[in-house]
Amino acid sequence: MKYSPQEVLQYVREEDVKFIRLAFCDIFGRQKNIAIMPGELPRAFEHGIAIDASAIRGFGDETRSDLLLRPDPETLTDLPWRPEHGRVVRMFCSVCHPDGTVLDNDTRSLLKKAVEQAEKQGIHFFFGSELEFYLFRLNEKGEPTKEPHDQAGYMDAAPEDRGENVRREICLTLERMGIFPESSHHEEGPGQNEIDFRYSRPLNAADDAMTFQTVVKAVAGANGLWADFSPKPLTGRPGNGFHINISARSDKGEDLLPWIIAGILEKIPEMTVFLNPSSQSYQRFGSAKAPRYISWSQENRSQLIRVPAAADAYRRAELRSPDPMANPYLAFALLIYAGLYGISQKLPLVEPADINLFTAPGEVLQKFKALPESLQEAAAAARNSDFIKQRMPAGLVELYCGQR
């Protein structure tokens, strides 16, 4: 349900809401929030709630440290794991300067800008997320260990799969928040799980991906477990992927998917530092169904992009290189821009690589370009990219490229 500011105020009064969390994320996709009392909500809508920008990397320094959170009433949702009496609700926010202008590095607003540019051209993008995570046990001090919750494998069932009830609780919690998972199952790694989402518009899909990680961590904690979204939690075991399903509709009725895929294939080296922003991300590539080469195919899970077997409204492209450390707002914005680039240039799509790239001989693999092999290589590609420079704020790019 979409709310107006007045409807939010009415909801807070009538539903015994005692705390309102104003949520946003930093440039690296780490969710932040500040809690306010109901009496502060009219001020939040009219003027915004001040935060110290100097304490958040990429938002400012001590010389210009005041920023304001402006809540988006359409994102109001209960936090079901909080008390039913004296409820807690949450809204996502825009991050603004005192004069009302949006902060350049507010990544949610960057995604809005990309969506607006696409829709001006009569192109409507949709995204679906597949997010993987590990469940680890806690020690006697309540600190996370590297001991998996179970030793089950891909799509195993209980009792081997001990994550079944946790996934069930996660899915039911998400449903109560108005987010509808499509499926859930045990993944290949011990204690590894996956929950997939239905398609939605880019901003909703990114908000849902952020909410998902919060819910998983909250439910895991309530069950005495630790949820780990890092790219490679266990050496020698499958890494965590953030597979992104992309589709688009044209007001002209054109088949846009081949051009979108072509645009992503051309620009993926320049985007990779944003899709895989940690040094650990590059340990995942090339094993356990994580791609290494820039290629595409129908159905083939050894490829960077696969087009799953689906028809009509379910036809889509699945990008398999990102991991859950990516900021979903930036990831979706860049994929929209790469898709628009492919559409505007009517880029021809290369022939599909209908082979298993995990088992192909070296002489075959030499024909394919590879994804960046390290964070430093990915950073260099982004830093030298006109495509990135024209679409992302310079300060944000430099912070991503300056990581070690």
Phi, psi and omega per residue, in radians:
M1 nan 2.407 3.122
K2 -1.721 2.251 -3.080
Y3 -1.910 2.652 2.935
S4 -1.670 2.897 3.089
P5 -0.950 -0.734 -3.129
Q6 -1.155 -0.647 3.108
E7 -1.189 -0.599 3.067
V8 -1.110 -0.806 3.131
L9 -1.049 -0.707 3.115
Q10 -1.161 -0.746 3.131
Y11 -1.051 -0.780 -3.128
V12 -1.073 -0.721 3.134
R13 -1.164 -0.765 -2.975
E14 -1.462 -0.386 -3.016
E15 -1.880 0.319 3.060
D16 1.014 0.759 3.089
V17 -1.448 2.238 -3.115
K18 -1.928 -0.393 3.137
F19 -2.390 2.445 3.074
I20 -2.095 2.070 3.087
R21 -1.587 2.165 3.059
L22 -1.705 1.944 -2.981
A23 -1.854 2.557 3.044
F24 -2.733 3.100 3.071
C25 -2.350 2.719 3.078
D26 -1.371 -3.101 -3.021
I27 -1.166 -0.366 -3.136
F28 -1.628 0.132 3.055
G29 1.485 0.206 3.081
R30 -1.440 2.134 -3.055
Q31 -1.275 2.398 3.087
K32 -2.165 2.805 3.016
N33 -2.801 2.816 3.013
I34 -2.326 2.431 -3.130
A35 -1.754 2.346 3.063
I36 -2.157 2.812 3.093
M37 -1.535 2.795 -3.079
P38 -0.973 -0.575 -3.122
G39 -1.138 -0.326 -3.138
E40 -1.566 -0.126 -3.023
L41 -1.138 -0.743 3.082
P42 -1.007 -0.684 3.105
R43 -1.143 -0.657 3.135
A44 -1.072 -0.742 -3.138
F45 -1.234 -0.664 -3.054
E46 -1.415 -0.751 -3.015
H47 -2.103 -0.443 -3.042
G48 1.721 2.834 3.128
I49 -1.940 2.235 -3.019
A50 -1.301 2.492 3.003
I51 -2.319 2.822 3.105
D52 -1.554 1.782 -3.092
A53 -1.168 -0.471 -3.071
S54 -1.170 -0.311 -3.135
A55 -1.550 -0.036 -3.086
I56 -2.105 2.034 -3.065
R57 -1.018 2.241 3.123
G58 1.604 -0.076 -3.092
F59 -1.777 -0.305 -3.137
G60 2.669 -3.077 3.085
D61 -2.274 -2.981 -3.050
E62 -1.138 -0.368 -3.094
T63 -1.355 -0.474 3.081
R64 -2.396 1.307 -2.929
S65 -1.713 -0.094 -3.078
D66 -1.661 2.101 2.995
L67 -2.251 2.804 -3.093
L68 -2.145 2.434 3.035
L69 -1.650 2.164 3.106
R70 -1.955 1.869 -3.036
P71 -1.192 2.510 3.056
D72 -1.653 1.875 -3.035
P73 -1.095 -0.425 -3.118
E74 -1.189 -0.239 -3.092
T75 -1.750 0.210 -3.129
L76 -1.040 2.290 3.025
T77 -2.670 2.619 3.006
D78 -1.250 2.707 2.933
L79 -1.815 1.707 -2.948
P80 -1.121 -0.365 -3.134
W81 -1.446 -0.052 3.047
R82 -1.592 2.967 -3.046
P83 -1.042 2.542 3.090
E84 -1.319 -0.545 3.049
H85 -1.716 2.176 -2.973
G86 1.352 0.934 -3.018
R87 -1.058 2.754 3.019
V88 -2.071 2.272 3.080
V89 -2.106 2.909 -3.108
R90 -2.394 2.515 2.965
M91 -2.329 2.466 2.982
F92 -1.369 2.683 -3.007
C93 -2.255 2.713 2.845
S94 -1.550 2.571 3.124
V95 -1.832 2.090 -2.978
C96 -2.205 2.731 2.961
H97 -1.341 2.869 3.131
P98 -1.010 -0.451 3.127
D99 -1.446 0.033 3.082
G100 1.693 -0.207 3.119
T101 -1.285 2.575 -3.099
V102 -1.342 2.431 3.074
L103 -1.067 2.314 3.139
D104 -0.951 -0.665 -3.051
N105 -1.605 0.253 3.035
D106 -1.347 1.812 -2.967
T107 -1.222 -0.494 3.070
R108 -1.113 -0.690 3.101
S109 -1.233 -0.538 3.062
L110 -1.110 -0.679 3.087
L111 -1.172 -0.718 3.084
K112 -0.973 -0.735 -3.130
K113 -1.100 -0.739 3.123
A114 -1.117 -0.740 3.121
V115 -1.084 -0.765 3.134
E116 -1.065 -0.722 3.141
Q117 -1.114 -0.711 3.124
A118 -1.151 -0.764 -3.060
E119 -1.248 -0.451 3.004
K120 -1.094 -0.462 3.113
Q121 -1.629 0.121 3.132
G122 1.300 0.474 -3.113
I123 -2.091 2.260 -3.055
H124 -2.115 2.022 -3.111
F125 -1.625 2.658 3.071
F126 -2.408 2.506 -3.105
F127 -2.278 2.535 2.979
G128 -2.284 2.398 -3.048
S129 -1.883 2.505 2.960
E130 -2.165 1.908 -3.032
L131 -1.989 2.269 3.132
E132 -1.871 2.610 3.134
F133 -2.719 2.710 3.064
Y134 -1.779 2.587 2.979
L135 -1.930 2.083 3.130
F136 -1.990 2.687 3.095
R137 -1.379 2.752 3.056
L138 -1.723 2.656 3.067
N139 -1.488 -3.058 -3.063
E140 -1.129 -0.319 3.087
K141 -1.595 0.021 -3.117
G142 1.413 0.270 3.141
E143 -1.687 2.564 -3.106
P144 -1.181 2.497 3.037
T145 -1.959 -3.070 2.996
K146 -1.876 0.431 3.107
E147 -1.613 1.938 -3.078
P148 -1.060 2.650 3.124
H149 -1.142 -0.482 3.106
D150 -2.695 3.118 3.108
Q151 -2.070 0.431 -3.111
A152 -1.277 2.888 3.111
G153 -2.058 -2.864 -3.003
Y154 -1.040 2.111 3.083
M155 0.991 0.405 3.022
D156 -1.111 2.792 3.140
A157 -1.939 2.925 3.053
A158 -1.111 2.599 0.160
P159 -1.495 -0.172 3.121
E160 -1.064 -0.718 3.117
D161 -1.464 1.766 3.128
R162 -1.525 -0.078 3.141
G163 -1.549 -0.014 -3.053
E164 -0.988 -0.873 -3.109
N165 -1.203 -0.577 3.096
V166 -1.154 -0.793 3.116
R167 -1.084 -0.701 3.111
R168 -1.033 -0.798 -3.128
E169 -1.136 -0.668 3.093
I170 -1.082 -0.848 -3.098
C171 -1.101 -0.724 3.131
L172 -1.179 -0.628 3.088
T173 -1.142 -0.755 3.117
L174 -1.084 -0.722 3.115
E175 -1.055 -0.686 3.118
R176 -1.145 -0.364 3.116
M177 -1.659 0.086 3.119
G178 1.460 0.306 3.113
I179 -1.984 2.248 -2.974
F180 -2.019 1.762 3.082
P181 -1.096 2.619 3.134
E182 -1.595 -0.706 -3.139
S183 -2.820 2.868 3.087
S184 -2.612 2.607 -3.140
H185 -2.911 2.922 3.025
H186 -1.342 2.445 3.109
E187 -1.667 -3.004 -3.015
E188 -1.212 -0.640 -3.060
G189 -1.327 2.738 3.069
P190 -1.144 2.172 -3.102
G191 1.320 0.172 -3.093
Q192 -1.683 2.421 -3.063
N193 -2.337 2.793 3.091
E194 -2.465 2.426 3.019
I195 -2.294 2.275 -3.068
D196 -1.927 2.651 -3.063
F197 -2.019 2.654 2.996
R198 -1.165 2.833 3.079
Y199 -1.163 2.539 2.990
S200 -2.711 3.031 3.138
R201 -1.165 2.721 -2.945
P202 -0.939 -0.825 -3.089
L203 -1.155 -0.727 3.090
N204 -1.099 -0.732 -3.116
A205 -1.114 -0.704 3.130
A206 -1.216 -0.750 3.071
D207 -1.017 -0.730 -3.116
D208 -1.155 -0.661 3.113
A209 -1.131 -0.672 3.081
M210 -1.160 -0.789 3.141
T211 -1.082 -0.704 -3.110
F212 -0.973 -0.825 -3.105
Q213 -1.112 -0.669 3.096
T214 -1.091 -0.786 -3.121
V215 -1.131 -0.797 -3.124
V216 -1.029 -0.788 -3.128
K217 -1.142 -0.686 3.141
A218 -1.166 -0.797 -3.125
V219 -1.190 -0.724 3.094
A220 -1.030 -0.814 -3.141
G221 -1.052 -0.691 3.130
A222 -1.163 -0.360 3.118
N223 -1.779 0.276 3.098
G224 1.233 0.539 -3.093
L225 -2.246 2.937 3.088
W226 -2.119 2.211 3.102
A227 -1.635 2.188 -3.076
D228 -2.039 2.024 3.138
F229 -1.761 0.142 -3.075
S230 -1.163 2.744 -3.018
P231 -1.123 -0.562 -3.063
K232 -2.508 1.298 -3.069
P233 -1.122 -0.598 -3.074
L234 -2.205 2.205 3.094
T235 -1.094 2.335 3.115
G236 1.399 0.051 3.104
R237 -2.052 2.841 -3.140
P238 -1.005 2.498 3.061
G239 -1.473 3.023 3.083
N240 -1.585 2.236 3.089
G241 -1.866 2.753 2.997
F242 -2.162 1.375 -3.103
H243 -1.278 2.297 -3.054
I244 -2.005 2.055 3.086
N245 -1.630 2.288 -3.005
I246 -2.193 2.309 2.959
S247 -2.470 2.875 -3.122
A248 -2.637 2.610 3.103
R249 -2.145 2.363 3.128
S250 -1.826 2.415 3.053
D251 -1.083 -0.385 3.136
K252 -1.539 -0.080 3.130
G253 1.376 0.277 -3.126
E254 -1.331 2.689 3.001
D255 -1.483 1.796 -3.016
L256 -1.562 -0.318 -2.946
L257 -1.020 -0.746 3.122
P258 -1.049 -0.700 3.120
W259 -1.198 -0.679 3.113
I260 -1.084 -0.816 3.124
I261 -1.051 -0.761 -3.141
A262 -1.073 -0.719 3.128
G263 -1.129 -0.730 3.131
I264 -1.155 -0.748 3.130
L265 -1.045 -0.678 -3.125
E266 -1.249 -0.648 -3.011
K267 -1.717 -0.051 -3.042
I268 -1.045 -0.667 3.129
P269 -1.070 -0.621 -3.113
E270 -1.306 -0.418 -3.110
M271 -1.618 -0.249 -2.914
T272 -1.062 -0.608 -3.124
V273 -1.078 -0.452 3.116
F274 -1.510 -0.464 3.133
L275 -1.512 -0.393 -3.101
N276 -2.435 1.343 -2.881
P277 -1.575 0.225 3.112
S278 -2.219 2.730 3.119
S279 -1.076 -0.552 3.116
Q280 -1.142 -0.442 -3.116
S281 -0.982 -0.602 -2.999
Y282 -1.460 -0.169 3.010
Q283 -1.317 -0.313 -3.087
R284 -1.437 -0.532 -3.020
F285 -1.098 2.435 2.991
G286 1.531 0.120 3.125
S287 -2.547 2.743 3.074
A288 0.846 0.831 3.059
K289 1.237 0.216 3.011
A290 -1.616 2.240 -3.003
P291 -1.260 2.766 2.988
R292 -2.150 -0.469 -3.003
Y293 -1.919 2.714 -3.096
I294 -1.569 1.750 -3.015
S295 -2.759 2.982 3.067
W296 -2.563 2.845 3.092
S297 -2.944 2.938 3.015
Q298 -1.386 2.201 2.962
E299 1.177 -0.413 -2.953
N300 -1.190 2.057 -3.065
R301 -1.488 0.079 3.045
S302 -1.626 0.021 -3.048
Q303 -1.717 2.793 3.037
L304 -1.122 -0.824 3.098
I305 -2.132 2.259 3.008
R306 -2.118 2.610 3.053
V307 -1.854 1.791 -3.074
P308 -1.092 2.756 3.082
A309 -1.211 1.827 -3.129
A310 -2.805 2.824 -3.081
A311 -2.260 2.725 3.001
D312 0.935 -2.096 -3.034
A313 -1.150 -0.333 -3.108
Y314 -1.637 0.022 3.139
R315 -1.237 2.292 -3.022
R316 -2.779 2.979 2.995
A317 -2.013 2.380 3.133
E318 -1.920 2.030 3.072
L319 -1.583 2.182 -2.938
R320 -1.889 0.006 -3.085
S321 -1.474 -0.567 -3.066
P322 -1.077 2.739 3.044
D323 -2.202 2.930 -3.004
P324 -1.169 -0.109 3.048
M325 -1.332 -0.208 3.135
A326 -1.185 2.503 2.979
N327 -1.324 1.997 -3.049
P328 -1.098 -0.514 3.118
Y329 -1.138 -0.792 3.104
L330 -1.176 -0.745 -3.112
A331 -1.031 -0.850 -3.100
F332 -1.192 -0.665 3.119
A333 -1.067 -0.822 -3.118
L334 -1.155 -0.644 3.105
L335 -1.181 -0.620 3.033
I336 -1.086 -0.821 -3.123
Y337 -1.113 -0.701 3.106
A338 -1.137 -0.683 3.084
G339 -1.125 -0.761 3.105
L340 -1.095 -0.650 3.083
Y341 -1.072 -0.822 3.126
G342 -1.084 -0.674 3.133
I343 -1.185 -0.810 -3.082
S344 -1.132 -0.607 -3.140
Q345 -1.551 -0.110 -3.026
K346 0.815 0.896 -3.080
L347 -1.090 2.287 3.073
P348 -1.231 2.465 3.139
L349 -1.544 2.212 3.137
V350 -1.102 2.858 3.125
E351 -1.102 2.519 3.121
P352 -1.174 2.603 3.095
A353 -1.678 1.522 -3.048
D354 -1.518 0.974 3.119
I355 -2.424 2.873 3.073
N356 -1.525 1.853 -3.088
L357 -1.284 -0.214 3.088
F358 -1.386 -0.378 -3.109
T359 -2.071 -0.027 -3.101
A360 -1.154 2.553 3.120
P361 -1.202 2.815 -3.080
G362 -0.985 -0.680 -3.109
E363 -1.148 -0.467 3.067
V364 -1.348 -0.765 -3.100
L365 -1.114 -0.498 -3.141
Q366 -1.084 -0.320 -3.126
K367 -1.372 -0.207 -3.063
F368 -1.898 2.465 2.977
K369 -1.279 2.565 -3.125
A370 -1.797 2.709 2.950
L371 -1.131 2.769 3.057
P372 -0.903 2.462 -3.070
E373 -1.579 -0.161 -3.120
S374 -2.670 2.883 3.083
L375 -1.062 -0.664 -3.131
Q376 -1.139 -0.713 3.118
E377 -1.173 -0.705 3.104
A378 -1.135 -0.700 3.126
A379 -1.102 -0.729 3.135
A380 -1.095 -0.692 3.125
A381 -1.118 -0.711 3.132
A382 -1.225 -0.735 -3.090
R383 -1.102 -0.536 -3.102
N384 -1.697 0.179 -3.026
S385 -1.688 2.092 3.018
D386 -1.158 -0.603 3.104
F387 -1.004 -0.785 3.127
I388 -1.249 -0.794 -3.095
K389 -1.025 -0.611 -3.090
Q390 -1.371 -0.217 -3.010
R391 -2.149 -0.288 -3.115
M392 -2.108 2.507 3.102
P393 -1.032 2.443 -3.059
A394 -1.036 -0.724 -3.123
G395 -1.124 -0.667 3.118
L396 -1.148 -0.763 3.133
V397 -1.058 -0.758 -3.087
E398 -1.171 -0.614 3.100
L399 -1.161 -0.716 3.079
Y400 -1.146 -0.733 -3.070
C401 -1.357 -0.249 -3.135
G402 -1.627 0.092 -3.128
Q403 -1.272 2.729 3.087
R404 -2.188 nan nan
